Amino acid sequence: MKYTRWFFSILLITSFLLSGFSQATQNPVQIEKLQVNIWPEYDRPATLVIYRITLSSDTKLPAQISLRIPRAAGSPYNVAIKDLDGLLYDLEYTLIPEGDWNRVVFITASAELQVEYYDPNIQISGDTHTINYRWIGDYPVGDLNMIVQQPKDAYNITVSPNLGLGNVNPDDGLTYFNRYLGAVDAGTAFNLTVTFQKDTNSLSATLIPVKPSGQLPIKRSFGDQLKALILPIVQNRGLVVVGLLILGWLVIFLLAISLSGSSIFKRMKLKLQTAAPPPDSKEEDDSQIYCFQCGKKAHPGDVFCRVCGAKLQLL
């Protein structure tokens, strides 16, 4: 029964995963809000780029997401979803090279996502630092927001195109340039150039209190991952019917295995009982003989008492 339980669990999980994957690959994806954070020289001598994504309500979950990041950035630093509890949980992803880009492909059961990577392309000439950032929309976006963080100790900063006047964030003391660009179509390209001067090699994160850019990603347990994946699937009636049919088939299979095992056990028990020799009635009777003189119990087959030597009175 131990193995049949494992078989039941694996088959059920596989069925849901396959159903969820099939549904995810067929769903059109639309992004309701996308915030692109560009933080030069934050905690590395590179540019930290953070995508905060909210999928539209028209996107059916689970959904397969494919986002481009620069090839020079390598693998993303983090890919996570925000669950119902408001915490971030890491997601598994696949990295697919595509020209000057790497595609980050993953399946999400949540409408809120966060993707982070480090772009190493910073041009430094003397005390002048230049960053050329390029973004290409993989999906239609309802509201695109670009934010540039001015590095600590940087001055004479220029952002092109203009993102407006910078505002100081009282939490970290850094200046942020922010502009809402509105709705953009899939395939839209956006180029941004940031130039500033800096006399030191200091990083912004080393000069401000250590705080996460959001809630730290948490490694979710297998049960939590399964719940997050299955919950949106079971909301689909068609998938529920398929799941119930599979469940019914497995119940019948397990009952058949259980009844078969019970019959085999009964046959083995009957065979052992048949093969066992009948009890020796004489031996049982002999074992109840005692010496009339000293009272010592006799052994089977004894004629005389082994203690006093008196002749036993056999029954």
C-alpha positions as CSV (number, residue, x, y, z in Angstrom):
1,M,0.0,0.0,0.0
2,K,3.0,2.3,0.6
3,Y,3.9,2.2,-3.1
4,T,0.3,2.6,-4.3
5,R,0.0,5.8,-2.3
6,W,3.2,7.2,-3.9
7,F,1.8,6.2,-7.3
8,F,-1.5,7.9,-6.6
9,S,0.2,11.1,-5.4
10,I,2.7,11.3,-8.3
11,L,0.0,10.6,-10.9
12,L,-2.4,13.2,-9.5
13,I,0.3,15.9,-9.2
14,T,1.6,15.2,-12.7
15,S,-2.0,15.4,-14.1
16,F,-2.5,18.8,-12.6
17,L,1.0,20.1,-13.7
18,L,0.4,19.0,-17.2
19,S,-3.0,20.5,-17.3
20,G,-1.7,23.7,-15.8
21,F,1.2,23.9,-18.2
22,S,-1.0,23.4,-21.2
23,Q,-3.4,26.1,-20.0
24,A,-0.4,28.4,-19.2
25,T,1.1,28.1,-22.7
26,Q,-2.2,29.0,-24.4
27,N,-3.1,32.0,-22.4
28,P,-2.4,35.5,-23.8
29,V,-0.5,37.6,-21.4
30,Q,-1.1,41.3,-20.7
31,I,0.7,43.5,-18.2
32,E,-1.4,46.0,-16.3
33,K,1.4,47.8,-14.6
34,L,5.2,47.6,-15.1
35,Q,7.7,49.5,-13.0
36,V,11.3,49.4,-14.3
37,N,13.8,50.5,-11.6
38,I,17.3,51.3,-12.7
39,W,19.8,51.6,-9.9
40,P,23.4,52.2,-11.0
41,E,26.2,51.2,-8.7
42,Y,23.8,50.2,-5.9
43,D,25.5,47.2,-4.3
44,R,27.8,46.2,-7.2
45,P,29.8,48.1,-9.8
46,A,27.0,47.4,-12.2
47,T,23.4,48.5,-12.8
48,L,20.7,46.8,-10.8
49,V,17.5,46.5,-12.8
50,I,14.2,45.5,-11.1
51,Y,11.0,44.7,-12.9
52,R,7.9,44.9,-10.7
53,I,5.0,43.5,-12.7
54,T,1.3,43.2,-12.2
55,L,-0.6,41.1,-14.8
56,S,-4.0,42.2,-16.0
57,S,-7.2,40.5,-14.8
58,D,-7.7,39.3,-18.4
59,T,-4.6,37.0,-18.0
60,K,-5.7,33.6,-16.9
61,L,-3.5,31.9,-14.3
62,P,-1.3,30.0,-14.3
63,A,0.4,31.8,-17.2
64,Q,3.7,31.3,-18.9
65,I,5.9,34.4,-18.9
66,S,8.9,35.1,-21.2
67,L,10.9,38.2,-20.6
68,R,14.1,39.5,-22.2
69,I,17.2,40.6,-20.3
70,P,20.5,41.6,-21.8
71,R,22.8,38.7,-22.7
72,A,25.7,40.4,-20.9
73,A,23.6,40.2,-17.6
74,G,23.8,36.4,-17.7
75,S,21.2,34.8,-15.4
76,P,18.7,36.9,-13.5
77,Y,19.6,37.6,-9.9
78,N,16.1,36.8,-8.7
79,V,12.7,35.7,-10.2
80,A,9.8,35.7,-7.7
81,I,6.1,36.0,-7.3
82,K,4.1,37.8,-4.6
83,D,1.6,35.4,-3.0
84,L,-1.7,36.1,-1.2
85,D,0.3,36.6,2.1
86,G,2.1,39.5,0.5
87,L,5.5,37.7,0.6
88,L,7.9,37.0,-2.3
89,Y,8.6,33.4,-3.2
90,D,11.4,32.3,-5.6
91,L,10.4,30.7,-8.9
92,E,12.2,28.2,-11.0
93,Y,12.9,29.5,-14.5
94,T,14.5,28.5,-17.8
95,L,17.1,30.7,-19.6
96,I,17.1,30.7,-23.4
97,P,19.8,32.7,-25.4
98,E,18.4,34.8,-28.2
99,G,20.9,37.1,-30.0
100,D,21.9,39.9,-27.7
101,W,19.3,38.8,-25.1
102,N,18.5,36.0,-22.7
103,R,14.9,34.9,-22.4
104,V,13.8,34.2,-18.8
105,V,10.9,31.7,-19.1
106,F,8.7,30.6,-16.1
107,I,5.2,29.8,-15.1
108,T,3.4,31.9,-12.5
109,A,0.2,31.3,-10.5
110,S,0.3,34.8,-9.2
111,A,-0.5,38.1,-10.9
112,E,2.4,40.0,-9.1
113,L,5.9,39.3,-10.2
114,Q,9.4,40.6,-9.5
115,V,12.5,40.0,-11.8
116,E,16.0,41.4,-10.9
117,Y,19.2,41.3,-12.9
118,Y,22.6,43.1,-13.0
119,D,23.7,44.8,-16.2
120,P,27.5,45.2,-16.2
121,N,27.7,47.7,-19.1
122,I,28.8,50.9,-17.4
123,Q,31.2,53.1,-19.4
124,I,33.6,55.0,-17.1
125,S,35.9,57.8,-18.5
126,G,37.7,59.6,-15.7
127,D,35.0,60.6,-13.3
128,T,32.2,60.4,-15.9
129,H,29.9,57.3,-15.7
130,T,27.5,56.5,-18.6
131,I,24.8,53.9,-18.7
132,N,22.9,53.0,-21.9
133,Y,19.8,51.1,-21.0
134,R,17.5,49.4,-23.5
135,W,14.1,47.9,-22.8
136,I,11.9,46.0,-25.3
137,G,8.3,45.2,-24.4
138,D,7.5,41.5,-24.7
139,Y,3.9,42.1,-23.8
140,P,1.4,45.0,-24.0
141,V,1.7,47.2,-21.0
142,G,-1.2,49.3,-19.6
143,D,1.0,51.6,-17.5
144,L,4.8,51.8,-17.9
145,N,6.7,53.6,-15.1
146,M,10.5,54.3,-15.4
147,I,12.5,55.1,-12.2
148,V,16.2,56.0,-12.1
149,Q,18.0,56.1,-8.8
150,Q,20.9,58.6,-8.5
151,P,24.0,56.9,-6.9
152,K,25.3,58.1,-3.7
153,D,28.1,60.7,-4.1
154,A,27.1,61.2,-7.8
155,Y,26.5,64.7,-9.2
156,N,25.7,66.5,-12.5
157,I,23.4,63.7,-13.4
158,T,21.4,63.8,-16.6
159,V,18.7,61.4,-17.8
160,S,17.6,61.2,-21.4
161,P,14.8,61.2,-22.2
162,N,13.9,63.5,-19.4
163,L,12.2,61.8,-16.4
164,G,11.4,65.0,-14.6
165,L,12.9,66.6,-11.5
166,G,14.4,64.2,-9.0
167,N,12.8,63.7,-5.5
168,V,14.7,62.7,-2.4
169,N,13.4,59.6,-0.7
170,P,13.6,60.2,3.1
171,D,14.0,56.5,3.8
172,D,17.4,56.2,2.1
173,G,18.3,59.8,1.4
174,L,18.8,59.0,-2.4
175,T,17.3,61.0,-5.3
176,Y,14.9,59.3,-7.7
177,F,13.8,60.4,-11.2
178,N,10.4,59.0,-12.1
179,R,8.1,59.2,-15.1
180,Y,4.9,57.4,-16.1
181,L,4.9,56.7,-19.8
182,G,1.4,55.3,-20.0
183,A,0.3,52.4,-22.3
184,V,2.8,50.8,-24.7
185,D,2.3,48.0,-27.3
186,A,4.2,44.8,-27.4
187,G,7.5,45.2,-29.2
188,T,7.9,48.8,-28.2
189,A,11.6,49.7,-27.7
190,F,12.7,52.3,-25.1
191,N,16.2,53.6,-24.8
192,L,17.5,55.5,-21.8
193,T,20.8,57.1,-21.2
194,V,22.1,58.1,-17.7
195,T,25.2,60.1,-17.2
196,F,26.7,61.3,-14.0
197,Q,30.0,62.3,-12.4
198,K,31.5,60.5,-9.4
199,D,34.8,60.9,-7.6
200,T,34.6,57.8,-5.5
201,N,34.1,54.0,-6.0
202,S,31.6,53.8,-3.2
203,L,28.3,51.9,-3.6
204,S,24.9,53.3,-2.5
205,A,24.0,50.2,-0.5
206,T,27.1,50.5,1.8
207,L,26.2,54.1,2.7
208,I,22.5,53.6,3.7
209,P,20.7,51.3,6.2
210,V,20.4,47.8,4.8
211,K,16.8,47.3,3.7
212,P,15.4,45.0,1.0
213,S,14.0,46.6,-2.1
214,G,10.8,44.7,-1.3
215,Q,9.9,41.8,0.9
216,L,12.7,39.3,0.8
217,P,12.0,36.2,-1.4
218,I,11.2,33.1,0.6
219,K,11.8,29.5,-0.4
220,R,8.3,28.1,-0.2
221,S,7.6,24.5,0.8
222,F,6.5,21.9,-1.6
223,G,3.0,22.0,-0.1
224,D,2.8,25.8,-0.6
225,Q,4.0,25.5,-4.2
226,L,1.5,22.8,-5.0
227,K,-1.3,24.9,-3.4
228,A,-0.4,27.9,-5.4
229,L,-0.4,25.9,-8.6
230,I,-3.5,23.8,-8.1
231,L,-5.7,26.6,-6.7
232,P,-6.2,28.5,-10.0
233,I,-6.4,25.2,-11.9
234,V,-9.3,23.8,-9.9
235,Q,-11.2,27.0,-10.6
236,N,-11.6,25.8,-14.2
237,R,-14.6,23.5,-14.4
238,G,-13.2,21.5,-17.3
239,L,-10.0,20.7,-15.4
240,V,-12.1,19.8,-12.3
241,V,-14.0,17.2,-14.4
242,V,-10.8,15.7,-15.7
243,G,-9.3,15.6,-12.3
244,L,-12.4,13.9,-10.9
245,L,-12.2,11.3,-13.6
246,I,-8.6,10.6,-12.9
247,L,-9.3,10.4,-9.2
248,G,-12.2,7.9,-9.7
249,W,-10.0,5.7,-11.8
250,L,-7.3,5.8,-9.2
251,V,-9.8,4.9,-6.4
252,I,-10.9,1.8,-8.5
253,F,-7.3,0.8,-9.1
254,L,-6.4,1.1,-5.4
255,L,-9.5,-0.9,-4.4
256,A,-8.5,-3.7,-6.8
257,I,-5.0,-3.8,-5.4
258,S,-6.3,-3.8,-1.9
259,L,-8.8,-6.7,-2.5
260,S,-6.2,-8.6,-4.4
261,G,-3.6,-8.3,-1.6
262,S,-6.2,-9.4,1.0
263,S,-7.0,-12.6,-1.0
264,I,-3.3,-13.4,-1.3
265,F,-2.8,-13.0,2.4
266,K,-5.7,-15.3,3.2
267,R,-4.5,-18.0,0.9
268,M,-1.0,-17.8,2.4
269,K,-2.4,-18.1,6.0
270,L,-4.6,-21.1,5.0
271,K,-1.5,-22.8,3.4
272,L,0.6,-22.3,6.6
273,Q,-2.2,-23.7,8.8
274,T,-2.5,-26.8,6.5
275,A,1.2,-27.4,6.5
276,A,1.6,-27.2,10.3
277,P,1.7,-30.7,12.1
278,P,-1.1,-31.5,14.5
279,P,-0.2,-31.3,18.2
280,D,1.1,-34.5,19.8
281,S,-1.6,-35.4,22.3
282,K,0.6,-38.0,24.0
283,E,3.4,-35.4,24.5
284,E,0.8,-33.1,26.0
285,D,-0.5,-35.8,28.3
286,D,2.9,-37.0,29.3
287,S,3.9,-33.5,30.3
288,Q,1.3,-33.5,33.0
289,I,2.8,-36.5,35.0
290,Y,4.3,-35.8,38.4
291,C,6.3,-38.1,40.8
292,F,3.9,-39.4,43.6
293,Q,6.9,-39.5,46.0
294,C,8.7,-36.1,45.6
295,G,6.3,-34.2,43.4
296,K,8.8,-33.5,40.6
297,K,7.3,-33.0,37.1
298,A,8.4,-35.8,34.8
299,H,9.8,-35.3,31.2
300,P,8.1,-36.9,28.3
301,G,9.1,-40.6,28.0
302,D,10.4,-40.9,31.6
303,V,9.7,-44.2,33.5
304,F,11.5,-43.3,36.7
305,C,11.7,-39.9,38.5
306,R,14.9,-38.1,37.7
307,V,15.1,-36.7,41.3
308,C,14.2,-39.5,43.7
309,G,14.3,-42.6,41.4
310,A,10.8,-43.7,42.2
311,K,8.9,-45.5,39.4
312,L,6.4,-43.2,37.9
313,Q,2.8,-44.1,37.7
314,L,2.0,-43.6,34.0
315,L,-1.5,-42.7,33.0
